[in-house]
């Protein structure tokens, strides 16, 4: 290029419309001028923001949906749990990114279609195309992520020990509260003369409604550093997701199951379990004046045997020799106490009790019918325990803390159902004269409050114990109360234990220890088997 040509080009650049923000001309050599059309710069406040395609735009109803101008992204991932606080934190981060995106300058892209032209002319670059005739697409080798394939509860060797630690604590609480309930119930009925069988049953089971408020208070004290809103959101999330796990009997919820309300299922289950429990408890009150205290004790506490039978039928429990021997020894111990020690007290899980040392006002006239009635109650109580384990407990592998929270919540549902529905027979019993309705007063009212509160604590602990272990172990553990009540009478009144009471109590203790060891071994075997099966599934997927 000659000097005159350079001078002409420079003069042309002076009159070129290209300039910077200070209106100074910009020198652009003719050979390097861009072939793209110039972009008009507008006011930044009028620019249209271009958010990132990974962001989710906010709907007017508060939800989120993919941005219409972005690429389609499938956000229905089964690993996301709706309502998780971490999801809400991510939403707050997305809002911050939206604000940052609104201040970004737009990307200047050519509008004449040249941006869609490939930079390289060779179309056979990158991944091969299988759209041409004769091409065969290789089979897709599906591989599912194994990040969540193995449950940490099963993989942890200390999971069984932790579960048994929780169970041991609630066993001690249930035994102590049951002894208090038995002593106060015997005193109310036989010393103070307040004998209202169905009213006591209704008040006792209705007191279970206090389980969830008391649990909520204890949890709130433990989590007092959290705000009430955060605490309530966390607690309601745990209860809701655990109810969904109970309904599906699955540890990991999918997006479909997490959107299904568990309320109808829980209402049906509460009605079924409460009906079985009420009939079983009511049969004891019906038979108490029809048969002897020894028969009442022996037959009613055979519910451990029926719990094992229903566990085999409904829970697919195995028929094991060690369990059969344990249950047999426990029932033998009950029979020795019932017929060898006539002064024993017969406690009832529904709030009542019979003092064998008090002679009956008259000899039972319908002993056979009374034994039949209490036999039906024993069968139904074993059925109630298995029904609760089958349809109201979370699946195996659930953490003990979550199982404890849901057990007390379900106990409150039983109490609410009792208060709201099972009051209906009270007017009928009152107007027919079968049982005139009369609330206790004075000392009887105070002791009844202690008795019902003790039964609520026992029942809540018993529900947790069944949720963490098995109905059979829980039933045999409840038989320990017969021996503990006898020891309490010895300490309070100085009445020495009879040889049959000692022998029967020792048999019950040995049976409980044998059954505890058998249950421990069974839980460990199931845990190892589940870990091995999940390990095989993971290796097959790899």
C-alpha positions as CSV (number, residue, x, y, z in Angstrom):
1,X,0.0,0.0,0.0
2,X,1.4,3.4,-1.0
3,X,1.6,6.5,1.3
4,X,-1.3,8.1,-0.6
5,X,-3.5,5.1,0.0
6,X,-2.7,5.1,3.7
7,X,-3.6,8.7,3.9
8,X,-6.9,8.2,2.2
9,X,-7.8,5.3,4.5
10,X,-7.0,7.4,7.5
11,X,-9.2,10.2,6.3
12,X,-12.0,7.7,5.6
13,X,-11.7,6.4,9.2
14,X,-12.1,9.9,10.5
15,X,-15.6,10.2,9.0
16,X,-16.5,6.6,9.9
17,X,-19.5,6.4,12.3
18,X,-17.6,4.1,14.6
19,X,-16.6,5.8,17.8
20,X,-16.3,5.1,21.5
21,X,-18.2,6.5,24.4
22,X,-16.3,9.7,24.2
23,X,-17.2,10.3,20.6
24,X,-13.6,9.9,19.5
25,X,-13.0,8.2,16.2
26,X,-11.7,4.6,16.2
27,X,-9.2,3.6,13.6
28,X,-10.1,0.3,11.9
29,X,-8.0,-1.0,9.1
30,X,-10.0,-1.9,6.0
31,X,-8.8,-5.5,6.0
32,X,-10.0,-6.2,9.6
33,X,-13.5,-4.7,9.5
34,X,-16.1,-7.0,10.9
35,X,-18.6,-8.5,8.5
36,X,-21.3,-8.5,11.1
37,X,-23.8,-5.7,11.3
38,X,-23.3,-3.2,14.0
39,X,-25.3,-3.5,17.2
40,X,-27.2,-0.5,18.5
41,X,-26.5,0.2,22.1
42,X,-29.6,1.0,24.1
43,X,-30.2,2.1,27.6
44,X,-29.1,-0.6,30.1
45,X,-32.3,-0.2,32.1
46,X,-34.4,-1.1,29.0
47,X,-32.4,-4.2,28.1
48,X,-34.0,-7.6,28.4
49,X,-32.3,-9.8,30.9
50,X,-31.0,-13.1,29.7
51,X,-31.0,-15.4,32.7
52,X,-29.0,-18.6,32.8
53,X,-30.8,-21.6,31.3
54,X,-30.1,-23.5,34.5
55,X,-32.2,-21.1,36.6
56,X,-35.8,-21.6,37.4
57,X,-38.1,-18.7,36.9
58,X,-40.6,-17.8,39.6
59,X,-44.3,-18.3,38.9
60,X,-47.0,-16.0,40.2
61,X,-48.3,-18.6,42.6
62,X,-44.9,-18.9,44.3
63,X,-43.7,-22.1,42.6
64,X,-41.0,-22.6,40.1
65,X,-41.0,-23.6,36.4
66,X,-38.3,-23.8,33.7
67,X,-37.6,-20.5,31.9
68,X,-39.5,-20.5,28.6
69,X,-36.5,-19.3,26.7
70,X,-34.1,-21.8,28.1
71,X,-33.4,-25.4,27.3
72,X,-35.7,-28.0,28.6
73,X,-34.4,-29.4,31.8
74,X,-36.0,-32.4,33.6
75,X,-36.2,-31.5,37.3
76,X,-38.3,-34.5,38.3
77,X,-35.5,-36.2,40.1
78,X,-36.5,-38.9,42.5
79,X,-33.7,-38.0,44.9
80,X,-35.2,-34.6,45.6
81,X,-37.4,-34.5,48.6
82,X,-40.1,-31.9,48.5
83,X,-40.2,-29.6,51.5
84,X,-36.5,-30.2,52.3
85,X,-35.0,-27.1,53.9
86,X,-32.0,-27.5,51.7
87,X,-34.3,-27.0,48.6
88,X,-35.5,-23.8,50.1
89,X,-31.9,-22.6,50.6
90,X,-31.2,-23.4,46.9
91,X,-34.3,-21.3,46.0
92,X,-32.8,-18.3,47.9
93,X,-29.5,-18.8,46.0
94,X,-31.5,-18.9,42.7
95,X,-33.1,-15.5,43.6
96,X,-29.7,-14.0,44.1
97,X,-28.5,-15.3,40.8
98,X,-31.7,-13.9,39.1
99,X,-30.8,-10.5,40.6
100,X,-27.2,-10.8,39.2
101,X,-28.5,-11.9,35.9
102,X,-30.6,-8.8,35.5
103,X,-27.5,-6.6,35.6
104,X,-25.5,-8.6,33.1
105,X,-25.2,-7.1,29.6
106,X,-26.9,-9.1,26.8
107,X,-24.8,-11.2,24.5
108,X,-24.6,-9.6,21.0
109,X,-25.3,-12.2,18.5
110,X,-25.7,-11.7,14.7
111,X,-29.3,-11.7,13.5
112,X,-28.7,-12.6,9.9
113,X,-28.5,-16.4,10.6
114,X,-24.7,-16.6,10.4
115,X,-24.4,-17.7,14.0
116,X,-25.9,-21.1,13.0
117,X,-23.2,-21.8,10.5
118,X,-20.6,-24.3,11.6
119,X,-17.1,-23.0,12.2
120,X,-15.6,-26.1,10.7
121,X,-16.7,-27.3,7.2
122,X,-16.1,-30.9,8.0
123,X,-19.5,-32.3,9.2
124,X,-18.0,-35.6,10.4
125,X,-16.5,-34.0,13.5
126,X,-17.3,-34.9,17.1
127,X,-19.9,-37.6,17.8
128,X,-20.9,-39.8,14.8
129,X,-24.4,-39.3,13.5
130,X,-26.7,-42.3,13.3
131,X,-29.5,-40.6,11.3
132,X,-28.1,-41.6,7.9
133,X,-29.6,-44.8,6.3
134,X,-27.8,-48.0,7.1
135,X,-26.3,-46.7,10.4
136,X,-26.9,-48.7,13.5
137,X,-27.1,-47.1,16.8
138,X,-25.2,-49.1,19.5
139,X,-27.4,-50.3,22.4
140,X,-27.7,-48.0,25.3
141,X,-25.9,-49.4,28.3
142,X,-28.1,-48.1,31.2
143,X,-26.3,-47.5,34.4
144,X,-28.1,-46.2,37.4
145,X,-26.3,-44.2,40.0
146,X,-25.5,-46.3,43.1
147,X,-24.9,-43.3,45.3
148,X,-28.1,-44.0,47.4
149,X,-28.4,-47.7,46.5
150,X,-27.2,-48.9,49.9
151,X,-29.0,-47.9,53.1
152,X,-26.6,-46.5,55.7
153,X,-28.7,-47.9,58.5
154,X,-28.1,-51.4,57.2
155,X,-24.5,-50.9,56.3
156,X,-23.6,-49.6,59.8
157,X,-22.8,-52.5,62.1
158,X,-23.8,-50.5,65.2
159,X,-27.3,-50.0,63.9
160,X,-28.7,-52.9,65.8
161,X,-26.9,-51.9,69.0
162,X,-28.3,-48.4,68.7
163,X,-31.8,-49.7,68.2
164,X,-31.6,-52.0,71.2
165,X,-30.3,-49.1,73.3
166,X,-33.4,-47.1,72.5
167,X,-35.5,-50.1,73.1
168,X,-33.9,-50.8,76.5
169,X,-34.6,-47.2,77.6
170,X,-38.3,-47.3,76.7
171,X,-38.6,-50.8,78.2
172,X,-37.5,-49.4,81.6
173,X,-39.9,-46.5,81.2
174,X,-42.8,-48.7,80.3
175,X,-42.3,-51.1,83.2
176,X,-42.0,-48.4,85.8
177,X,-45.1,-46.5,84.5
178,X,-47.1,-49.8,84.3
179,X,-46.4,-50.6,87.9
180,X,-47.6,-47.2,88.9
181,X,-50.7,-47.6,86.8
182,X,-51.5,-51.0,88.3
183,X,-51.1,-49.9,91.9
184,X,-53.3,-46.8,91.5
185,X,-55.9,-48.7,89.5
186,X,-56.3,-51.3,92.2
187,X,-56.6,-48.7,94.9
188,X,-59.2,-46.7,93.0
189,X,-61.4,-49.7,92.2
190,X,-61.0,-51.8,95.4
191,X,-60.3,-49.2,98.2
192,X,-62.2,-46.1,96.9
193,X,-65.0,-48.1,95.2
194,X,-65.0,-46.3,91.9
195,X,-65.8,-49.1,89.4
196,X,-66.7,-47.7,86.1
197,X,-65.2,-50.2,83.6
198,X,-66.0,-48.5,80.2
199,X,-65.5,-45.0,81.5
200,X,-62.1,-45.9,82.8
201,X,-61.3,-47.6,79.4
202,X,-62.4,-44.5,77.6
203,X,-60.4,-42.1,79.8
204,X,-57.3,-44.3,79.8
205,X,-57.2,-44.7,76.0
206,X,-58.2,-41.1,75.5
207,X,-55.2,-40.0,77.5
208,X,-53.0,-41.3,74.7
209,X,-53.8,-38.1,72.8
210,X,-51.3,-36.4,75.2
211,X,-48.4,-38.4,73.8
212,X,-47.7,-36.1,70.8
213,X,-48.0,-32.8,72.7
214,X,-45.6,-34.1,75.4
215,X,-43.2,-35.3,72.8
216,X,-43.3,-32.0,71.0
217,X,-42.5,-30.2,74.3
218,X,-39.5,-32.4,74.9
219,X,-38.2,-32.0,71.4
220,X,-38.7,-28.3,71.6
221,X,-36.6,-28.1,74.7
222,X,-33.9,-30.1,73.0
223,X,-34.0,-27.8,69.9
224,X,-34.6,-24.6,71.7
225,X,-31.9,-22.8,69.7
226,X,-34.0,-23.1,66.6
227,X,-36.7,-20.6,65.8
228,X,-40.2,-22.0,66.2
229,X,-40.9,-21.7,62.5
230,X,-37.8,-23.7,61.6
231,X,-38.5,-26.2,64.3
232,X,-42.1,-26.8,63.3
233,X,-41.2,-27.0,59.6
234,X,-38.6,-29.7,60.4
235,X,-40.9,-31.7,62.7
236,X,-43.9,-31.6,60.4
237,X,-41.6,-32.7,57.5
238,X,-40.3,-35.7,59.5
239,X,-43.9,-36.8,60.5
240,X,-45.2,-36.4,57.0
241,X,-42.4,-38.2,55.2
242,X,-42.5,-41.0,57.8
243,X,-46.2,-41.5,57.3
244,X,-45.5,-41.8,53.6
245,X,-42.8,-44.4,54.3
246,X,-45.3,-46.3,56.5
247,X,-47.9,-46.2,53.6
248,X,-45.4,-47.4,51.0
249,X,-43.1,-49.5,53.3
250,X,-40.2,-48.0,51.3
251,X,-37.2,-46.1,52.8
252,X,-36.6,-43.9,49.8
253,X,-39.6,-41.9,48.5
254,X,-40.0,-41.1,44.9
255,X,-41.5,-37.9,43.5
256,X,-44.8,-39.7,42.9
257,X,-45.1,-41.2,46.4
258,X,-44.0,-37.9,48.1
259,X,-46.9,-36.0,46.4
260,X,-49.5,-38.5,47.7
261,X,-51.2,-37.5,50.9
262,X,-50.9,-40.1,53.7
263,X,-53.9,-38.8,55.6
264,X,-56.6,-41.2,54.2
265,X,-54.3,-44.2,54.9
266,X,-53.5,-43.1,58.4
267,X,-57.2,-42.6,59.2
268,X,-58.1,-46.1,58.1
269,X,-55.2,-47.6,59.9
270,X,-56.1,-45.7,63.1
271,X,-59.7,-46.9,63.0
272,X,-58.7,-50.5,62.5
273,X,-56.0,-50.7,65.2
274,X,-58.1,-48.7,67.7
275,X,-61.1,-51.0,67.2
276,X,-59.0,-54.1,67.9
277,X,-57.4,-52.5,71.0
278,X,-60.7,-51.3,72.4
279,X,-62.4,-54.7,72.0
280,X,-59.4,-56.5,73.6
281,X,-59.4,-54.0,76.5
282,X,-63.1,-54.1,76.9
283,X,-63.2,-57.9,77.1
284,X,-61.1,-57.8,80.2
285,X,-63.6,-55.5,82.0
286,X,-66.5,-57.7,80.9
287,X,-64.8,-60.9,82.1
288,X,-63.4,-59.5,85.4
289,X,-66.6,-60.3,87.3
290,X,-67.4,-63.5,85.4
291,X,-64.3,-65.6,86.2
292,X,-61.6,-65.9,88.8
293,X,-58.5,-63.7,89.1
294,X,-56.3,-66.7,88.4
295,X,-58.0,-67.5,85.1
296,X,-58.1,-63.9,84.2
297,X,-54.3,-63.6,84.7
298,X,-53.4,-66.8,82.9
299,X,-55.6,-66.4,79.8
300,X,-55.2,-62.7,79.2
301,X,-51.4,-62.9,79.3
302,X,-51.4,-65.7,76.7
303,X,-51.5,-62.8,74.2
304,X,-47.7,-63.2,73.7
305,X,-48.4,-66.6,72.1
306,X,-51.1,-65.2,69.8
307,X,-48.7,-62.3,68.9
308,X,-46.2,-64.8,67.7
309,X,-48.8,-66.7,65.7
310,X,-50.0,-63.5,64.0
311,X,-46.4,-62.5,63.4
312,X,-45.9,-65.6,61.4
313,X,-49.1,-65.1,59.4
314,X,-48.9,-61.3,58.8
315,X,-45.3,-60.3,59.2
316,X,-43.7,-63.4,57.5
317,X,-41.9,-64.1,60.7
318,X,-39.9,-67.4,60.8
319,X,-40.9,-70.3,63.0
320,X,-37.8,-70.5,65.2
321,X,-37.2,-73.0,67.9
322,X,-35.6,-70.5,70.3
323,X,-38.6,-68.2,70.0
324,X,-41.0,-71.1,70.6
325,X,-39.1,-72.1,73.8
326,X,-39.0,-68.5,75.0
327,X,-42.7,-67.9,74.5
328,X,-43.5,-71.3,76.1
329,X,-41.4,-70.5,79.2
330,X,-43.0,-67.1,79.6
331,X,-46.5,-68.6,79.5
332,X,-45.5,-71.3,81.9
333,X,-44.2,-68.7,84.3
334,X,-47.6,-66.8,84.1
335,X,-49.5,-70.0,84.8
336,X,-47.3,-70.8,87.9
337,X,-47.9,-67.2,89.3
338,X,-51.6,-67.3,88.4
339,X,-52.5,-70.6,90.0
340,X,-49.8,-70.9,92.6
341,X,-50.1,-67.5,94.2
342,X,-53.7,-66.5,94.8
343,X,-52.8,-63.1,96.2
344,X,-51.2,-61.8,93.0
345,X,-52.5,-58.6,91.3
346,X,-53.6,-58.9,87.7
347,X,-52.8,-55.8,85.7
348,X,-54.5,-54.8,82.5
349,X,-52.9,-52.8,79.6
350,X,-56.1,-50.7,79.3
351,X,-56.0,-49.3,82.9
352,X,-57.8,-51.9,85.0
353,X,-56.4,-54.3,87.6
354,X,-57.6,-57.0,90.0
355,X,-56.3,-57.6,93.5
356,X,-56.2,-61.4,94.1
357,X,-55.8,-60.8,97.8
358,X,-59.3,-59.3,98.0
359,X,-61.9,-62.0,98.1
360,X,-64.6,-61.8,95.5
361,X,-68.0,-60.7,96.7
362,X,-69.6,-63.8,95.2
363,X,-68.3,-67.0,93.5
364,X,-68.2,-66.5,89.7
365,X,-71.3,-68.2,88.2
366,X,-70.3,-67.9,84.5
367,X,-66.7,-68.9,84.7
368,X,-66.7,-70.8,81.4
369,X,-68.2,-67.8,79.6
370,X,-65.9,-65.4,81.3
371,X,-62.9,-67.5,80.3
372,X,-64.2,-67.5,76.7
373,X,-64.6,-63.7,76.7
374,X,-61.1,-63.1,78.1
375,X,-59.7,-65.6,75.6
376,X,-61.2,-63.6,72.7
377,X,-59.6,-60.5,74.3
378,X,-56.2,-62.2,74.5
379,X,-56.4,-63.1,70.8
380,X,-57.4,-59.6,69.8
381,X,-54.7,-58.0,71.9
382,X,-52.1,-60.2,70.1
383,X,-53.7,-59.2,66.8
384,X,-53.6,-55.5,67.8
385,X,-49.9,-55.7,68.4
386,X,-49.2,-57.3,65.0
387,X,-51.6,-55.0,63.1
388,X,-49.7,-52.0,64.6
389,X,-46.4,-53.4,63.5
390,X,-47.6,-54.3,60.1
391,X,-49.5,-51.2,59.0
392,X,-48.5,-48.4,61.4
393,X,-44.7,-48.7,61.7
394,X,-42.0,-47.5,59.3
395,X,-40.0,-50.1,57.4
396,X,-36.8,-51.8,58.6
397,X,-33.8,-49.5,58.3
398,X,-35.6,-46.4,59.6
399,X,-33.6,-44.5,62.2
400,X,-34.7,-45.1,65.9
401,X,-35.3,-41.4,66.4
402,X,-37.7,-41.2,63.5
403,X,-39.5,-44.3,64.6
404,X,-39.9,-43.0,68.1
405,X,-41.4,-39.7,66.9
406,X,-43.9,-41.5,64.6
407,X,-44.9,-44.1,67.3
408,X,-45.9,-41.4,69.7
409,X,-47.7,-39.5,66.9
410,X,-49.7,-42.6,66.0
411,X,-50.5,-43.1,69.7
412,X,-52.0,-39.6,69.8
413,X,-54.2,-40.6,66.8
414,X,-55.5,-43.6,68.8
415,X,-56.3,-41.3,71.7
416,X,-58.1,-38.7,69.5
417,X,-60.1,-41.5,67.8
418,X,-61.1,-42.8,71.2
419,X,-62.2,-39.4,72.5
420,X,-64.1,-38.4,69.4
421,X,-65.7,-41.7,68.5
422,X,-65.8,-44.2,71.4
423,X,-67.8,-41.9,73.7
424,X,-70.9,-43.1,71.8
425,X,-71.6,-46.1,74.1
426,X,-71.5,-44.0,77.3
427,X,-75.1,-42.6,77.0
428,X,-76.4,-46.0,76.1
429,X,-74.7,-47.6,79.2
430,X,-76.0,-44.7,81.3
431,X,-79.7,-44.8,80.3
432,X,-79.9,-48.6,80.4
433,X,-78.5,-48.7,83.9
434,X,-75.6,-51.0,82.9
435,X,-73.0,-48.4,84.0
436,X,-74.3,-45.1,85.1
437,X,-71.9,-42.3,84.1
438,X,-70.2,-40.7,87.0
439,X,-66.8,-39.0,87.2
440,X,-64.6,-39.6,90.3
441,X,-64.2,-36.8,92.8
442,X,-61.6,-35.8,95.4
443,X,-58.9,-38.4,96.0
444,X,-60.3,-40.8,93.4
445,X,-60.1,-38.1,90.7
446,X,-56.5,-37.3,91.6
447,X,-55.4,-41.0,91.6
448,X,-57.3,-41.6,88.3
449,X,-55.4,-38.7,86.7
450,X,-52.1,-40.3,87.9
451,X,-53.3,-43.7,86.6
452,X,-54.3,-42.5,83.2
453,X,-51.2,-40.5,82.8
454,X,-49.1,-43.5,83.7
455,X,-50.9,-45.6,81.2
456,X,-50.3,-43.0,78.5
457,X,-46.6,-43.1,79.3
458,X,-46.6,-46.9,79.3
459,X,-48.5,-47.1,76.0
460,X,-46.3,-44.6,74.3
461,X,-43.1,-46.5,75.4
462,X,-44.7,-49.8,74.5
463,X,-45.5,-48.5,71.0
464,X,-41.9,-47.4,70.5
465,X,-40.7,-50.7,71.8
466,X,-42.8,-52.6,69.3
467,X,-41.7,-50.3,66.5
468,X,-38.0,-50.8,67.2
469,X,-38.1,-54.6,68.0
470,X,-41.0,-57.0,67.5
471,X,-44.5,-57.6,68.9
472,X,-43.4,-60.9,70.4
473,X,-40.5,-59.4,72.4
474,X,-42.7,-56.6,73.5
475,X,-45.5,-59.0,74.7
476,X,-43.0,-61.1,76.7
477,X,-41.5,-57.9,78.1
478,X,-44.9,-56.8,79.3
479,X,-45.2,-60.1,81.3
480,X,-42.3,-58.8,83.5
481,X,-44.8,-56.4,85.1
482,X,-46.5,-59.3,87.0
483,X,-43.3,-60.1,88.9
484,X,-42.5,-56.4,89.3
485,X,-45.9,-55.7,90.8
486,X,-45.3,-58.5,93.3
487,X,-41.9,-57.0,94.3
488,X,-43.5,-53.6,94.7
489,X,-46.2,-54.9,97.0
490,X,-43.4,-56.6,99.1
491,X,-41.6,-53.2,99.4
492,X,-44.7,-51.2,100.1
493,X,-46.7,-53.5,102.4
494,X,-44.1,-56.0,103.6
495,X,-45.9,-58.9,102.2
496,X,-43.3,-61.5,101.3
497,X,-43.1,-63.2,97.9
498,X,-44.5,-66.7,97.8
499,X,-42.4,-69.5,96.2
500,X,-44.8,-69.8,93.2
501,X,-44.4,-66.0,92.6
502,X,-40.6,-66.3,92.7
503,X,-40.5,-69.4,90.5
504,X,-42.9,-67.9,87.9
505,X,-41.1,-64.6,87.9
506,X,-37.7,-66.3,87.3
507,X,-39.2,-68.2,84.4
508,X,-40.5,-65.0,82.8
509,X,-37.2,-63.3,83.2
510,X,-35.3,-66.2,81.7
511,X,-37.8,-66.3,78.8
512,X,-37.4,-62.6,78.2
513,X,-33.6,-62.9,78.1
514,X,-33.7,-65.8,75.7
515,X,-36.1,-64.0,73.4
516,X,-34.0,-60.8,73.5
517,X,-31.0,-62.8,72.4
518,X,-32.9,-64.6,69.7
519,X,-34.4,-61.3,68.4
520,X,-30.9,-59.7,68.4
521,X,-29.5,-62.6,66.3
522,X,-32.4,-62.4,63.9
523,X,-32.0,-58.6,63.5
524,X,-28.3,-59.0,62.8
525,X,-28.9,-61.8,60.3
526,X,-31.5,-59.7,58.4
527,X,-29.1,-56.7,58.4
528,X,-26.3,-58.7,57.0
529,X,-28.6,-60.3,54.4
530,X,-29.8,-56.9,53.3
531,X,-26.3,-55.5,53.0
532,X,-25.3,-58.5,50.9
533,X,-28.3,-58.2,48.7
534,X,-27.8,-54.5,48.1
535,X,-24.1,-55.1,47.4
536,X,-25.0,-57.7,44.8
537,X,-27.5,-55.3,43.2
538,X,-24.8,-52.6,43.1
539,X,-22.3,-54.9,41.5
540,X,-24.8,-56.1,38.9
541,X,-25.6,-52.5,38.0
542,X,-21.8,-51.7,37.6
